[in-house]
Each structure stands twice: as structure tokens, then as C-alpha cells.
């Protein structure tokens, strides 16, 4: 995925929003890769937590929000527990999801889910999914 050169103010605004919403200083990330190595969902992610953090630091909002990593993050806190800098990566992922959802783009259409599937899904999982993937 190529790095997209954008206006410096756009980059700074994205980084500011991520840090404000998450309460984390993403520039503290030293790219050690512990988060990705610890993540139980990393095999399903295109970028993984380490690259997502790097691209976020660089203000690459389009690449980060278009990727599946922030949507697949289970917020299990494994990366937080192992991070040598104490960065709460799940909070950063949640911040990126919130920024993306503020564009009013739903990433799942609840009414398009098959009725038979809905019967078998745990209610708590569906509610969590709708919170995470709809604006």
C-alpha cells in the first residue's frame, strides 16, 4: 500500500483527533511489533496493529480507515498488557473507528442479515457488532 502524501494540516488534524479521542500519544509507539505478535486476530488483519499505529502516526487516515484492522480488533487488551510503552492500542483502534463512523458510513447493514443467521447469533455479539460497525 503506497503512502499518500496529503496536506500537513490534514495529517496533523487526523493525529490530533486520534490522540484526543483515545487519550493516547501515538508518537510514543516505537514500532517494536509486540502488539501484532500478541494479537490473536492479527492473522485476519491486512495491516495489523503495528502498521496501523505507524500509518496513524503518519496521518494516513484513508489507508487506516479503509483497512480491516480497526474493524477486526477484538479489544482484548493483549497488546496493551505487552506494550513496552504502555500504549492502549485498542483505544487507538476505537478512536479510528469513531472517526471513520463520523463520516456516516455504515460498515454493516443490519436489515440485510439473513433471518436464519440472526436466530443463531448471540444477542450480545450482534449488539456489539452494530455499535462497532454502524454510525
Backbone as ProteinMPNN parsed JSONL, in Angstrom:
{"seq_chain_A": "XXXXXXXXXXXXXXXXXXXXXXXXXXXXXXXXXXXXXXXXXXXXXXXXXXXXXXXXXXXXXXXXXXXXXXXXXXXXXXXXXXXXXXXXXXXXXXXXXXXXXXXXXXXXXXXXXXXXXXXXXXXXXXXXXXXXXXX", "coords_chain_A": {"N_chain_A": [[0.838, -1.167, 0.0], [0.794, 2.083, -0.999], [2.177, 5.085, 0.419], [0.256, 7.914, 0.958], [0.648, 11.186, 0.061], [-0.394, 13.942, 1.751], [-1.901, 17.105, 2.603], [-0.207, 18.866, 5.139], [-1.655, 19.943, 7.295], [-3.965, 18.398, 7.266], [-2.971, 15.91, 7.935], [-1.97, 16.45, 10.52], [-4.381, 17.077, 11.78], [-5.795, 14.649, 11.739], [-4.108, 13.035, 13.341], [-4.268, 14.506, 15.71], [-7.016, 14.205, 16.298], [-7.196, 11.395, 16.687], [-5.525, 11.102, 18.917], [-6.84, 12.736, 20.762], [-9.396, 11.525, 21.058], [-8.701, 8.912, 21.821], [-7.015, 9.321, 23.964], [-4.397, 8.68, 23.99], [-0.875, 8.966, 23.299], [0.176, 8.633, 20.272], [2.607, 8.923, 19.065], [4.434, 7.862, 20.757], [4.765, 5.222, 20.137], [7.102, 2.771, 19.335], [7.36, 1.018, 17.314], [7.888, -1.749, 17.777], [6.557, -4.111, 17.34], [5.367, -5.842, 19.115], [2.651, -5.669, 19.697], [1.363, -6.674, 17.398], [2.457, -9.244, 17.345], [1.326, -10.297, 19.64], [-1.382, -10.142, 19.244], [-4.405, -11.888, 18.933], [-5.974, -11.828, 16.702], [-4.479, -11.044, 14.538], [-3.795, -12.552, 12.269], [-5.982, -12.366, 10.669], [-6.057, -9.773, 9.897], [-5.323, -7.128, 7.6], [-3.324, -5.095, 7.727], [-2.459, -5.128, 10.428], [-1.826, -4.422, 13.939], [0.694, -3.024, 14.448], [1.489, -1.8, 11.972], [-0.786, -0.299, 11.539], [-0.656, 1.503, 13.655], [1.697, 2.849, 12.904], [0.981, 3.997, 10.384], [-1.052, 5.608, 11.305], [0.345, 7.406, 12.924], [1.641, 8.721, 10.902], [-0.429, 10.025, 9.784], [-2.104, 8.869, 7.889], [-4.979, 8.669, 7.186], [-6.927, 7.769, 5.277], [-5.911, 5.263, 4.387], [-5.758, 3.815, 6.78], [-8.407, 3.829, 7.779], [-9.735, 2.57, 5.718], [-8.793, 0.026, 5.783], [-9.085, -3.362, 7.123], [-8.219, -3.785, 9.722], [-8.819, -2.124, 12.057], [-11.465, -2.745, 12.332], [-11.553, -5.436, 12.844], [-10.222, -5.739, 15.202], [-10.415, -7.073, 18.395], [-10.441, -5.842, 20.795], [-9.211, -6.977, 23.042], [-7.222, -6.406, 24.786], [-4.708, -7.578, 24.897], [-2.483, -6.568, 23.539], [-2.068, -4.151, 24.872], [-1.326, -5.007, 27.427], [1.156, -6.133, 26.888], [2.624, -4.118, 25.657], [5.597, -2.268, 25.581], [5.675, 0.451, 25.914], [3.311, 1.07, 27.05], [1.062, 1.794, 25.592], [-2.325, 2.085, 24.875], [-3.485, 0.332, 22.624], [-5.986, -0.807, 21.713], [-7.727, 1.306, 22.384], [-6.841, 3.247, 20.634], [-7.512, 2.014, 18.218], [-10.29, 2.006, 18.52], [-10.736, 4.76, 18.506], [-10.052, 5.382, 15.864], [-12.032, 3.933, 14.541], [-14.264, 5.389, 15.446], [-13.77, 7.916, 14.303], [-13.956, 7.218, 11.616], [-16.613, 6.284, 11.479], [-17.933, 8.629, 11.975], [-18.174, 9.779, 9.563], [-20.543, 8.965, 8.71], [-20.881, 6.477, 7.442], [-22.004, 3.303, 7.181], [-20.765, 0.102, 8.053], [-21.906, -2.282, 8.048], [-25.004, -3.717, 7.219], [-27.718, -4.009, 9.018], [-30.326, -4.894, 8.336], [-29.948, -6.479, 6.183], [-29.026, -8.899, 6.965], [-29.421, -12.348, 7.033], [-32.409, -13.916, 8.177], [-32.348, -16.499, 9.308], [-29.701, -16.718, 10.103], [-29.582, -14.717, 12.036], [-31.146, -15.809, 14.078], [-29.428, -17.698, 15.171], [-27.272, -16.294, 16.149], [-25.544, -14.901, 18.977], [-27.155, -12.537, 21.019], [-25.753, -10.483, 22.364], [-23.403, -10.368, 20.88], [-24.33, -9.452, 18.436], [-25.327, -6.895, 19.115], [-22.965, -5.66, 19.959], [-21.541, -5.753, 17.553], [-23.147, -4.086, 15.926], [-22.856, -1.646, 17.262], [-20.189, -1.192, 16.827], [-19.864, -1.126, 14.063], [-21.729, 0.541, 12.795], [-22.978, 3.796, 12.065]], "CA_chain_A": [[0.0, 0.0, 0.0], [1.653, 3.26, -1.058], [1.905, 6.199, 1.324], [-0.384, 9.01, 0.256], [1.111, 12.485, 0.542], [-1.505, 14.87, 1.89], [-1.619, 18.388, 3.221], [0.295, 18.712, 6.505], [-2.709, 20.26, 8.257], [-4.871, 17.249, 7.287], [-2.254, 14.889, 8.699], [-1.949, 16.872, 11.917], [-5.741, 17.023, 12.296], [-6.119, 13.243, 11.986], [-3.333, 12.607, 14.513], [-4.858, 15.204, 16.861], [-8.297, 13.562, 16.604], [-6.93, 10.063, 17.243], [-4.972, 11.263, 20.259], [-7.861, 13.321, 21.628], [-10.436, 10.538, 21.328], [-8.142, 7.748, 22.516], [-6.264, 9.701, 25.157], [-3.063, 8.09, 23.864], [0.115, 9.662, 22.494], [0.58, 7.599, 19.322], [4.004, 9.102, 18.679], [5.258, 7.064, 21.672], [4.946, 3.882, 19.583], [8.447, 2.613, 18.795], [7.285, 0.031, 16.235], [8.57, -2.989, 18.165], [5.798, -5.23, 16.794], [4.812, -6.682, 20.172], [1.192, -5.663, 19.588], [0.978, -7.598, 16.333], [2.839, -10.583, 17.768], [0.443, -10.709, 20.725], [-2.783, -10.06, 18.808], [-4.988, -13.154, 18.481], [-6.698, -11.602, 15.452], [-3.575, -10.48, 13.534], [-3.794, -13.348, 11.038], [-7.144, -11.95, 9.878], [-5.906, -8.343, 9.593], [-4.478, -6.796, 6.45], [-2.157, -4.337, 8.177], [-2.045, -5.489, 11.769], [-1.737, -3.269, 14.841], [1.925, -2.239, 14.329], [1.432, -0.942, 10.777], [-1.875, 0.653, 11.742], [-0.114, 2.569, 14.503], [2.655, 3.616, 12.106], [0.25, 4.814, 9.419], [-1.786, 6.619, 12.07], [1.33, 8.439, 13.287], [1.94, 9.46, 9.679], [-1.635, 10.727, 9.35], [-2.661, 8.207, 6.703], [-6.364, 8.374, 7.562], [-7.629, 6.98, 4.254], [-5.42, 3.892, 4.395], [-6.083, 3.175, 8.049], [-9.848, 3.614, 7.919], [-10.191, 1.669, 4.66], [-8.288, -1.321, 6.059], [-9.945, -4.125, 8.018], [-7.596, -3.982, 11.034], [-9.555, -1.495, 13.158], [-12.783, -3.382, 12.441], [-11.373, -6.798, 13.34], [-9.677, -5.67, 16.567], [-11.362, -7.6, 19.382], [-10.266, -5.056, 22.024], [-8.954, -7.964, 24.093], [-6.215, -5.793, 25.664], [-3.442, -8.326, 24.895], [-1.411, -5.677, 23.1], [-1.847, -3.177, 25.937], [-0.607, -5.677, 28.51], [2.533, -6.434, 26.478], [3.289, -2.95, 25.057], [6.628, -1.72, 26.461], [5.419, 1.881, 26.112], [2.029, 1.22, 27.736], [0.059, 2.401, 24.716], [-3.584, 1.352, 24.812], [-3.756, 0.184, 21.19], [-7.422, -0.925, 21.456], [-8.355, 2.634, 22.43], [-6.482, 3.901, 19.372], [-8.353, 1.372, 17.192], [-11.651, 2.519, 18.728], [-10.74, 6.154, 18.056], [-10.063, 5.378, 14.394], [-13.391, 3.514, 14.163], [-15.172, 6.505, 15.685], [-13.516, 8.937, 13.271], [-14.493, 6.687, 10.362], [-18.074, 6.242, 11.553], [-18.449, 10.007, 11.959], [-18.459, 10.141, 8.176], [-21.877, 8.395, 8.497], [-20.819, 5.333, 6.546], [-22.179, 2.05, 7.908], [-19.948, -0.989, 7.535], [-22.757, -3.464, 8.065], [-26.416, -3.366, 7.051], [-28.437, -4.963, 9.867], [-31.526, -5.431, 7.703], [-29.553, -7.397, 5.117], [-28.59, -10.159, 7.563], [-30.407, -13.408, 6.864], [-33.168, -14.216, 9.391], [-31.878, -17.761, 9.883], [-28.434, -16.431, 10.763], [-29.876, -13.911, 13.223], [-31.643, -16.701, 15.124], [-28.325, -18.456, 15.769], [-26.227, -15.419, 16.687], [-25.779, -14.389, 20.333], [-27.65, -11.155, 21.005], [-24.688, -9.569, 22.791], [-22.463, -10.233, 19.765], [-24.959, -8.604, 17.416], [-25.356, -5.523, 19.623], [-21.58, -5.195, 19.898], [-21.215, -5.556, 16.14], [-23.848, -2.911, 15.421], [-22.21, -0.469, 17.854], [-18.848, -1.03, 16.277], [-19.835, -1.008, 12.611], [-22.733, 1.431, 12.231], [-22.876, 5.188, 12.511]], "C_chain_A": [[0.89, 1.24, 0.0], [1.218, 4.321, -0.049], [1.341, 7.341, 0.5], [0.088, 10.319, 0.877], [-0.094, 13.425, 0.563], [-1.017, 16.145, 2.549], [-1.233, 18.176, 4.693], [-0.793, 18.99, 7.542], [-3.72, 19.117, 8.369], [-4.262, 16.13, 8.116], [-2.304, 15.225, 10.186], [-3.336, 16.781, 12.547], [-6.145, 15.585, 12.609], [-5.393, 12.743, 13.237], [-3.916, 13.242, 15.775], [-6.167, 14.541, 17.274], [-8.088, 12.191, 17.251], [-6.442, 10.195, 18.681], [-6.01, 11.835, 21.229], [-8.914, 12.289, 22.02], [-9.892, 9.376, 22.159], [-7.48, 8.094, 23.84], [-4.838, 9.164, 25.152], [-2.167, 8.965, 22.994], [0.69, 8.642, 21.504], [2.02, 7.756, 18.858], [4.951, 8.342, 19.611], [5.552, 5.674, 21.117], [6.316, 3.785, 18.926], [8.526, 1.505, 17.748], [8.017, -1.268, 16.546], [7.861, -4.228, 17.626], [5.201, -6.157, 17.838], [3.291, -6.771, 20.055], [0.712, -6.664, 18.536], [1.312, -9.028, 16.716], [1.926, -11.151, 18.835], [-1.001, -10.855, 20.261], [-3.325, -11.409, 18.318], [-5.711, -13.029, 17.139], [-5.788, -11.159, 14.307], [-3.546, -11.255, 12.221], [-4.934, -12.955, 10.108], [-7.03, -10.502, 9.399], [-4.995, -8.128, 8.391], [-3.195, -6.103, 6.89], [-1.606, -4.837, 9.498], [-1.874, -4.248, 12.621], [-0.485, -2.404, 14.648], [1.859, -1.288, 13.138], [0.304, 0.079, 10.886], [-1.404, 1.813, 12.609], [0.843, 3.459, 13.715], [1.933, 4.541, 11.128], [-0.57, 5.895, 10.109], [-0.866, 7.759, 12.481], [1.647, 9.322, 12.091], [0.719, 10.174, 9.118], [-2.301, 10.139, 8.122], [-4.086, 7.712, 6.982], [-7.068, 7.48, 6.553], [-7.199, 5.519, 4.283], [-5.844, 3.15, 5.658], [-7.574, 2.871, 8.147], [-10.408, 2.686, 6.85], [-9.768, 0.226, 4.91], [-9.193, -2.033, 7.055], [-9.422, -4.226, 9.452], [-8.413, -3.377, 12.173], [-10.915, -2.14, 13.365], [-12.68, -4.787, 13.02], [-10.843, -6.808, 14.775], [-10.744, -6.08, 17.577], [-11.313, -6.819, 20.701], [-10.032, -5.954, 23.232], [-7.904, -7.49, 25.098], [-4.88, -6.539, 25.71], [-2.275, -7.423, 24.533], [-1.065, -4.647, 24.175], [-1.004, -3.789, 27.047], [0.864, -5.869, 28.159], [3.305, -5.228, 25.942], [4.325, -2.36, 26.011], [6.446, -0.23, 26.74], [4.077, 2.136, 26.803], [0.949, 1.879, 26.902], [-1.17, 1.5, 24.668], [-4.024, 1.288, 23.35], [-5.25, -0.009, 20.915], [-8.167, 0.409, 21.517], [-8.042, 3.434, 21.162], [-7.345, 3.334, 18.241], [-9.784, 1.884, 17.294], [-11.758, 3.964, 18.252], [-10.806, 6.235, 16.537], [-11.43, 4.934, 13.89], [-14.371, 4.663, 14.325], [-15.002, 7.598, 14.63], [-14.119, 8.498, 11.947], [-16.015, 6.699, 10.372], [-18.694, 7.639, 11.557], [-18.678, 10.519, 10.545], [-19.825, 9.609, 7.747], [-21.897, 7.311, 7.437], [-20.933, 4.072, 7.388], [-21.341, 0.965, 7.243], [-20.662, -2.328, 7.624], [-24.194, -2.972, 7.946], [-27.252, -4.377, 7.835], [-29.637, -5.619, 9.185], [-31.219, -6.373, 6.543], [-29.049, -8.741, 5.649], [-29.733, -11.159, 7.474], [-31.087, -13.752, 8.202], [-32.7, -15.498, 10.078], [-30.57, -17.562, 10.637], [-28.667, -15.668, 12.064], [-30.349, -14.794, 14.379], [-30.514, -17.401, 15.871], [-27.25, -17.585, 16.417], [-26.556, -14.97, 18.106], [-26.156, -12.905, 20.27], [-26.551, -10.161, 21.356], [-23.676, -9.339, 21.675], [-23.045, -9.326, 18.687], [-24.977, -7.149, 17.86], [-23.958, -4.914, 19.55], [-21.177, -4.876, 18.461], [-21.874, -4.289, 15.602], [-23.259, -1.62, 15.99], [-20.901, -0.14, 17.165], [-18.866, -0.662, 14.79], [-20.894, -0.105, 11.992], [-22.647, 2.812, 12.856], [-24.066, 5.599, 13.344]], "O_chain_A": [[1.674, 1.422, 0.931], [0.039, 4.432, 0.287], [1.893, 7.693, -0.542], [-0.059, 10.53, 2.081], [-0.727, 13.672, -0.464], [0.128, 16.244, 2.99], [-1.869, 17.394, 5.399], [-0.836, 18.321, 8.574], [-4.274, 18.888, 9.444], [-4.951, 15.48, 8.902], [-2.643, 14.376, 11.01], [-3.457, 16.443, 13.725], [-6.773, 15.331, 13.637], [-6.0, 12.1, 14.092], [-4.041, 12.573, 16.801], [-6.409, 14.335, 18.463], [-8.734, 11.868, 18.248], [-6.904, 9.471, 19.563], [-6.043, 11.448, 22.397], [-9.283, 12.194, 23.191], [-10.549, 8.914, 23.092], [-7.395, 7.254, 24.736], [-4.153, 9.187, 26.175], [-2.64, 9.625, 22.068], [1.587, 7.875, 21.854], [2.596, 6.816, 18.311], [6.133, 8.19, 19.302], [6.486, 5.014, 21.571], [6.663, 4.6, 18.071], [9.615, 1.101, 17.342], [8.691, -1.827, 15.68], [8.483, -5.278, 17.469], [4.586, -7.163, 17.484], [2.71, -7.831, 20.287], [-0.239, -7.41, 18.769], [0.53, -9.937, 16.44], [1.766, -12.368, 18.925], [-1.759, -11.629, 20.845], [-2.768, -12.003, 17.395], [-6.024, -14.041, 16.512], [-6.277, -10.918, 13.203], [-3.297, -10.671, 11.167], [-4.863, -13.183, 8.9], [-7.832, -10.059, 8.577], [-4.022, -8.855, 8.194], [-2.103, -6.486, 6.47], [-0.391, -4.954, 9.655], [-1.787, -3.139, 12.093], [-0.581, -1.177, 14.68], [2.144, -0.099, 13.28], [0.425, 1.196, 10.383], [-1.716, 2.971, 12.331], [0.805, 4.682, 13.845], [2.238, 5.731, 11.054], [-0.761, 6.979, 9.557], [-1.238, 8.93, 12.4], [1.892, 10.519, 12.239], [0.811, 10.851, 8.094], [-2.992, 10.849, 7.392], [-4.354, 6.511, 7.01], [-7.741, 6.526, 6.942], [-8.045, 4.628, 4.21], [-6.242, 1.987, 5.597], [-7.959, 1.775, 8.553], [-11.455, 2.074, 7.057], [-10.325, -0.696, 4.314], [-9.979, -1.391, 7.752], [-10.14, -4.72, 10.322], [-8.673, -4.06, 13.164], [-11.462, -2.086, 14.467], [-13.633, -5.274, 13.627], [-11.008, -7.8, 15.484], [-11.835, -5.511, 17.611], [-12.074, -7.117, 21.622], [-10.584, -5.723, 24.308], [-7.722, -8.11, 26.146], [-4.003, -6.167, 26.489], [-1.207, -7.499, 25.142], [0.105, -4.312, 24.362], [-0.074, -3.157, 27.547], [1.726, -5.777, 29.032], [4.524, -5.305, 25.787], [3.982, -1.988, 27.133], [7.006, 0.292, 27.705], [3.742, 3.281, 27.107], [0.014, 2.463, 27.45], [-1.058, 0.294, 24.446], [-4.838, 2.095, 22.902], [-5.755, 0.576, 19.958], [-9.131, 0.616, 20.781], [-8.875, 4.201, 20.679], [-7.849, 4.085, 17.406], [-10.421, 2.165, 16.278], [-12.765, 4.348, 17.658], [-11.532, 7.062, 15.987], [-11.939, 5.491, 12.918], [-15.212, 4.895, 13.457], [-15.986, 8.139, 14.127], [-14.721, 9.302, 11.236], [-16.64, 7.082, 9.383], [-19.855, 7.804, 11.182], [-19.297, 11.564, 10.348], [-20.23, 9.764, 6.595], [-22.823, 7.238, 6.629], [-20.065, 3.795, 8.215], [-21.226, 0.919, 6.018], [-20.09, -3.373, 7.313], [-24.554, -1.936, 8.505], [-27.471, -5.492, 7.36], [-29.926, -6.788, 9.44], [-32.125, -6.992, 5.986], [-28.686, -9.62, 4.868], [-30.876, -10.842, 7.804], [-30.42, -13.866, 9.231], [-32.665, -15.564, 11.307], [-30.354, -18.167, 11.687], [-28.022, -15.945, 13.075], [-29.991, -14.551, 15.532], [-30.628, -17.668, 17.067], [-26.407, -18.093, 17.157], [-27.715, -14.688, 18.413], [-25.535, -12.126, 19.546], [-26.43, -9.115, 20.719], [-23.146, -8.236, 21.537], [-22.326, -8.522, 18.094], [-24.673, -6.258, 17.066], [-23.8, -3.77, 19.121], [-20.548, -3.852, 18.195], [-21.235, -3.506, 14.9], [-23.171, -0.614, 15.286], [-20.556, 1.022, 16.951], [-17.972, 0.04, 14.316], [-20.953, 0.007, 10.768], [-22.288, 2.965, 14.023], [-24.137, 6.741, 13.799]]}, "name": "protein", "num_of_chains": 1, "seq": "XXXXXXXXXXXXXXXXXXXXXXXXXXXXXXXXXXXXXXXXXXXXXXXXXXXXXXXXXXXXXXXXXXXXXXXXXXXXXXXXXXXXXXXXXXXXXXXXXXXXXXXXXXXXXXXXXXXXXXXXXXXXXXXXXXXXXXX"}
